[in-house]
Amino acid sequence: MEENRYLTFALGKGRLAKKTLELFEQIGITCEEMKDKDTRKLIFVNEDLKLKFFLAKGPDVPTYVEYGAADIGIVGKDTILEEGRNIYEVLDLGFGKCKMCICGPESARELLKHHEQIRVATKYPHIAKDYFYNKKHQTVEIIKLNGSIELAPIVGLSEVICDIVETGTTLKENGLTVLEEVCPLSARVVVNQVSMKMEHERINKLIRDLKTVIEKEE
């Protein structure tokens, strides 16, 4: 690969990007342009290190990486599972920790135990389907929602929900509880499959440097 090719990063917008940039600074990767809150720029460049960065909505990050518009992406495990793209997941960054869970009123616990046909409301239909069909072998009807998932069991749209749980406070306030855990989640590094071959050395060095910082923090 020619020496002056840029490595491009797609970062999930918001807290994820902020935490990622803090982590990158610890391994000597900085991007001053990104700190300007008023900027209208879409692509940020570090000329010295030949790196480019752009911010994207979480669900779009794996798409940019799969198609090679970004070499590397930083995104939540939930998005990786839901999008199911052909990309390499290479590192758990260890922040943004939470869990994907099946939640509902306590009365729904029995329905899950007895594998009854129930309705599951979720923003993550692929994760829910995989969990119920492939892991639990339970037939369910999955209803995709975009807003407050907790509302679904309260108004009778579904018996349970499949959603991300951080503290569980919102669930408790609405009379719901975690009934089953689907999987742990956190921020991950993903890499384009071609970039992994072509930019093997640069990408592996980056992964090694990040691992060293993460291990120190643990």
DOTI-41938 format. One record per residue (C-alpha): x, y, z negated; residue in three letters. Coordinates in pm, 1 decimal, padded with zeros to 6 digits, m for minus. Example, Ala and Ser with C-alpha at 12.3 -4.5 7.8 and 13.67 -1.06 7.14 Angstrom:
residues 2
[[01230.0, m00450.0, m00780.0], 'Ala'];
[[01367.0, m00106.0, m00714.0], 'Ser'];
This chain:
residues 218
[[00000.0, 00000.0, 00000.0], 'Met'];
[[00139.5, 00344.6, 00078.1], 'Glu'];
[[00287.6, 00529.0, m00216.1], 'Glu'];
[[00056.8, 00829.0, m00212.8], 'Asn'];
[[m00278.4, 00655.1, m00215.0], 'Arg'];
[[m00507.8, 00780.1, m00488.9], 'Tyr'];
[[m00667.3, 00541.2, m00737.7], 'Leu'];
[[m01030.1, 00642.0, m00780.9], 'Thr'];
[[m01229.9, 00599.8, m01101.5], 'Phe'];
[[m01609.5, 00607.8, m01136.1], 'Ala'];
[[m01711.4, 00695.2, m01492.9], 'Leu'];
[[m02060.1, 00648.7, m01637.8], 'Gly'];
[[m02192.4, 00995.5, m01726.8], 'Lys'];
[[m02232.3, 01122.2, m02083.7], 'Gly'];
[[m02086.0, 00971.6, m02399.4], 'Arg'];
[[m01918.4, 00692.4, m02204.1], 'Leu'];
[[m01716.3, 00934.0, m01987.6], 'Ala'];
[[m01616.5, 01142.4, m02289.9], 'Lys'];
[[m01490.8, 00838.8, m02484.2], 'Lys'];
[[m01313.6, 00703.7, m02175.0], 'Thr'];
[[m01126.5, 01028.6, m02115.8], 'Leu'];
[[m01020.3, 01037.5, m02482.4], 'Glu'];
[[m00886.2, 00684.3, m02444.5], 'Leu'];
[[m00711.3, 00768.4, m02116.4], 'Phe'];
[[m00536.5, 01064.8, m02280.5], 'Glu'];
[[m00376.3, 00821.6, m02524.1], 'Gln'];
[[m00209.0, 00643.1, m02233.1], 'Ile'];
[[m00100.1, 00967.7, m02068.2], 'Gly'];
[[m00380.5, 01001.0, m01814.0], 'Ile'];
[[m00533.8, 01345.5, m01825.6], 'Thr'];
[[m00774.4, 01535.1, m01605.4], 'Cys'];
[[m00799.2, 01895.8, m01718.6], 'Glu'];
[[m01055.5, 01984.1, m01450.6], 'Glu'];
[[m01311.3, 01755.2, m01611.8], 'Met'];
[[m01304.3, 01949.7, m01936.9], 'Lys'];
[[m01457.3, 02255.9, m01773.9], 'Asp'];
[[m01822.6, 02236.8, m01882.4], 'Lys'];
[[m01937.1, 02485.9, m01614.8], 'Asp'];
[[m01771.2, 02319.7, m01319.3], 'Thr'];
[[m01978.1, 02227.8, m01013.9], 'Arg'];
[[m01714.4, 01994.7, m00882.9], 'Lys'];
[[m01805.1, 01634.9, m00808.7], 'Leu'];
[[m01454.4, 01493.2, m00771.0], 'Ile'];
[[m01168.1, 01566.0, m01010.5], 'Phe'];
[[m00805.2, 01509.6, m00922.7], 'Val'];
[[m00480.9, 01453.3, m01109.6], 'Asn'];
[[m00224.7, 01524.8, m00836.2], 'Glu'];
[[00079.7, 01419.2, m01041.1], 'Asp'];
[[m00053.0, 01070.8, m01112.0], 'Leu'];
[[m00242.5, 01039.2, m00780.5], 'Lys'];
[[m00573.9, 00972.8, m00953.3], 'Leu'];
[[m00926.9, 01081.6, m00869.3], 'Lys'];
[[m01228.9, 01072.5, m01098.9], 'Phe'];
[[m01599.8, 01117.8, m01045.9], 'Phe'];
[[m01902.1, 01089.4, m01272.7], 'Leu'];
[[m02196.3, 00870.0, m01177.1], 'Ala'];
[[m02516.9, 00743.0, m01331.7], 'Lys'];
[[m02443.9, 00418.7, m01516.1], 'Gly'];
[[m02636.5, 00185.2, m01282.3], 'Pro'];
[[m02455.5, 00331.1, m00978.8], 'Asp'];
[[m02103.1, 00266.8, m01110.3], 'Val'];
[[m02090.6, m00106.1, m01017.3], 'Pro'];
[[m02222.3, m00016.3, m00669.1], 'Thr'];
[[m01944.6, 00238.8, m00608.5], 'Tyr'];
[[m01690.4, m00018.7, m00725.4], 'Val'];
[[m01827.7, m00309.7, m00522.2], 'Glu'];
[[m01821.3, m00107.9, m00200.1], 'Tyr'];
[[m01474.6, 00033.9, m00265.3], 'Gly'];
[[m01579.4, 00397.9, m00306.4], 'Ala'];
[[m01414.0, 00361.6, m00648.1], 'Ala'];
[[m01126.3, 00126.6, m00729.7], 'Asp'];
[[m01210.2, 00116.7, m01099.3], 'Ile'];
[[m01530.2, 00178.6, m01295.2], 'Gly'];
[[m01608.4, 00226.9, m01662.9], 'Ile'];
[[m01958.6, 00110.7, m01747.9], 'Val'];
[[m02167.7, m00066.6, m02012.1], 'Gly'];
[[m02192.6, m00447.0, m02008.5], 'Lys'];
[[m02572.5, m00413.5, m01983.2], 'Asp'];
[[m02535.2, m00238.3, m01647.1], 'Thr'];
[[m02288.9, m00499.4, m01519.6], 'Ile'];
[[m02530.8, m00779.7, m01606.7], 'Leu'];
[[m02834.2, m00600.3, m01468.3], 'Glu'];
[[m02674.0, m00495.1, m01139.2], 'Glu'];
[[m02502.9, m00827.9, m01068.8], 'Gly'];
[[m02245.2, m00681.6, m00828.7], 'Arg'];
[[m01938.6, m00859.6, m00686.5], 'Asn'];
[[m01674.7, m00694.0, m00902.7], 'Ile'];
[[m01411.1, m00804.4, m01152.2], 'Tyr'];
[[m01473.6, m00729.4, m01518.2], 'Glu'];
[[m01122.5, m00696.0, m01659.9], 'Val'];
[[m01135.4, m00536.4, m02005.1], 'Leu'];
[[m01365.6, m00473.9, m02300.3], 'Asp'];
[[m01293.1, m00119.9, m02421.6], 'Leu'];
[[m01457.1, m00193.6, m02754.8], 'Gly'];
[[m01664.1, 00123.2, m02783.7], 'Phe'];
[[m02033.0, 00183.1, m02718.2], 'Gly'];
[[m02105.0, m00136.7, m02909.6], 'Lys'];
[[m02465.8, m00250.7, m02933.7], 'Cys'];
[[m02675.1, m00559.2, m02856.7], 'Lys'];
[[m02936.2, m00662.2, m02605.4], 'Met'];
[[m03222.6, m00807.4, m02806.0], 'Cys'];
[[m03572.1, m00944.2, m02780.0], 'Ile'];
[[m03784.2, m00734.3, m03016.3], 'Cys'];
[[m04145.7, m00717.5, m03118.3], 'Gly'];
[[m04379.0, m00737.4, m03416.2], 'Pro'];
[[m04299.5, m01015.5, m03664.9], 'Glu'];
[[m04613.0, m01196.6, m03542.8], 'Ser'];
[[m04448.8, m01253.4, m03201.8], 'Ala'];
[[m04174.0, m01473.1, m03350.7], 'Arg'];
[[m04394.4, m01782.2, m03327.1], 'Glu'];
[[m04470.0, m01716.4, m02959.5], 'Leu'];
[[m04097.7, m01724.6, m02885.7], 'Leu'];
[[m04049.7, m02041.5, m03088.5], 'Lys'];
[[m04325.0, m02228.7, m02909.6], 'His'];
[[m04222.1, m02114.0, m02562.2], 'His'];
[[m04562.9, m01966.6, m02492.5], 'Glu'];
[[m04621.5, m01771.2, m02174.3], 'Gln'];
[[m04590.8, m01409.8, m02282.4], 'Ile'];
[[m04529.2, m01070.5, m02130.4], 'Arg'];
[[m04191.1, m00902.6, m02175.5], 'Val'];
[[m04148.4, m00529.2, m02112.8], 'Ala'];
[[m03799.3, m00409.6, m02027.2], 'Thr'];
[[m03574.2, m00169.5, m01838.2], 'Lys'];
[[m03356.3, m00473.1, m01764.0], 'Tyr'];
[[m03564.5, m00724.7, m01565.6], 'Pro'];
[[m03263.0, m00926.8, m01444.1], 'His'];
[[m03118.0, m00970.4, m01792.5], 'Ile'];
[[m03460.9, m01060.8, m01933.7], 'Ala'];
[[m03529.5, m01308.0, m01654.2], 'Lys'];
[[m03190.7, m01475.9, m01692.9], 'Asp'];
[[m03236.3, m01506.1, m02068.7], 'Tyr'];
[[m03587.9, m01648.2, m02064.9], 'Phe'];
[[m03564.0, m01864.0, m01753.2], 'Tyr'];
[[m03205.6, m01990.9, m01767.1], 'Asn'];
[[m03121.7, m01991.1, m02137.4], 'Lys'];
[[m03456.0, m02045.2, m02312.6], 'Lys'];
[[m03639.0, m02218.2, m02026.5], 'His'];
[[m03949.6, m02022.3, m02114.0], 'Gln'];
[[m04186.4, m01890.8, m01849.9], 'Thr'];
[[m04266.3, m01525.0, m01905.0], 'Val'];
[[m04412.4, m01236.1, m01712.8], 'Glu'];
[[m04161.6, m00953.4, m01691.8], 'Ile'];
[[m04289.9, m00595.6, m01672.8], 'Ile'];
[[m04038.0, m00329.4, m01572.7], 'Lys'];
[[m04064.9, 00003.4, m01752.4], 'Leu'];
[[m03846.7, 00312.7, m01734.1], 'Asn'];
[[m03943.1, 00504.2, m02047.9], 'Gly'];
[[m03993.9, 00422.0, m02417.1], 'Ser'];
[[m03993.5, 00044.5, m02415.4], 'Ile'];
[[m04101.8, 00028.1, m02783.7], 'Glu'];
[[m04442.9, 00153.7, m02680.1], 'Leu'];
[[m04528.4, m00161.3, m02482.1], 'Ala'];
[[m04607.1, m00401.5, m02771.4], 'Pro'];
[[m04775.6, m00124.4, m02970.1], 'Ile'];
[[m05031.9, m00052.3, m02697.2], 'Val'];
[[m05070.7, m00418.6, m02600.4], 'Gly'];
[[m04889.2, m00407.2, m02266.2], 'Leu'];
[[m04652.8, m00686.0, m02374.1], 'Ser'];
[[m04596.1, m00919.4, m02666.1], 'Glu'];
[[m04223.3, m00845.7, m02685.2], 'Val'];
[[m03956.1, m00622.1, m02530.9], 'Ile'];
[[m03600.6, m00685.1, m02410.0], 'Cys'];
[[m03395.7, m00377.0, m02493.4], 'Asp'];
[[m03068.3, m00238.9, m02626.4], 'Ile'];
[[m03050.3, m00207.9, m03004.3], 'Val'];
[[m02790.9, 00011.8, m03173.4], 'Glu'];
[[m02914.5, 00076.5, m03526.0], 'Thr'];
[[m03267.5, m00062.4, m03511.3], 'Gly'];
[[m03411.8, 00256.0, m03666.9], 'Thr'];
[[m03653.8, 00325.5, m03379.1], 'Thr'];
[[m03777.6, m00033.6, m03397.6], 'Leu'];
[[m03842.7, m00014.3, m03773.5], 'Lys'];
[[m04024.3, 00317.8, m03739.8], 'Glu'];
[[m04259.5, 00154.1, m03491.9], 'Asn'];
[[m04321.0, m00166.1, m03687.4], 'Gly'];
[[m04099.3, m00377.6, m03462.9], 'Leu'];
[[m03804.3, m00599.6, m03543.9], 'Thr'];
[[m03523.5, m00789.1, m03369.4], 'Val'];
[[m03653.0, m01141.0, m03302.7], 'Leu'];
[[m03365.0, m01282.7, m03095.2], 'Glu'];
[[m03025.0, m01159.8, m02980.9], 'Glu'];
[[m02950.4, m01191.9, m02611.0], 'Val'];
[[m02586.7, m01073.8, m02594.3], 'Cys'];
[[m02337.0, m00822.2, m02735.8], 'Pro'];
[[m02270.9, m00510.1, m02528.0], 'Leu'];
[[m01992.6, m00251.9, m02501.9], 'Ser'];
[[m01805.9, m00041.3, m02245.6], 'Ala'];
[[m01610.2, m00243.0, m01988.6], 'Arg'];
[[m01355.1, m00178.8, m01714.5], 'Val'];
[[m01453.3, m00316.3, m01374.5], 'Val'];
[[m01237.5, m00332.4, m01063.2], 'Val'];
[[m01304.9, m00360.4, m00692.0], 'Asn'];
[[m01197.9, m00704.0, m00564.4], 'Gln'];
[[m00986.6, m00571.4, m00274.9], 'Val'];
[[m00826.5, m00298.0, m00489.0], 'Ser'];
[[m00724.1, m00566.7, m00741.1], 'Met'];
[[m00515.4, m00734.1, m00468.6], 'Lys'];
[[m00386.1, m00421.0, m00291.8], 'Met'];
[[m00311.9, m00213.7, m00604.2], 'Glu'];
[[m00225.7, m00504.8, m00829.2], 'His'];
[[00069.7, m00342.8, m01004.5], 'Glu'];
[[m00087.6, m00005.1, m01076.2], 'Arg'];
[[m00415.4, m00152.9, m01197.2], 'Ile'];
[[m00248.3, m00417.4, m01414.3], 'Asn'];
[[m00025.0, m00155.3, m01575.2], 'Lys'];
[[m00333.1, 00053.3, m01654.5], 'Leu'];
[[m00507.6, m00248.1, m01811.1], 'Ile'];
[[m00197.0, m00333.7, m02017.5], 'Arg'];
[[m00164.2, 00025.8, m02142.0], 'Asp'];
[[m00531.7, 00040.2, m02237.6], 'Leu'];
[[m00508.9, m00296.0, m02417.4], 'Lys'];
[[m00214.8, m00170.3, m02624.1], 'Thr'];
[[m00411.3, 00135.7, m02741.6], 'Val'];
[[m00725.3, m00067.6, m02817.6], 'Ile'];
[[m00527.4, m00325.7, m03020.7], 'Glu'];
[[m00367.3, m00047.4, m03224.5], 'Lys'];
[[m00709.0, 00096.7, m03307.8], 'Glu'];
[[m00855.6, m00234.7, m03421.4], 'Glu'];
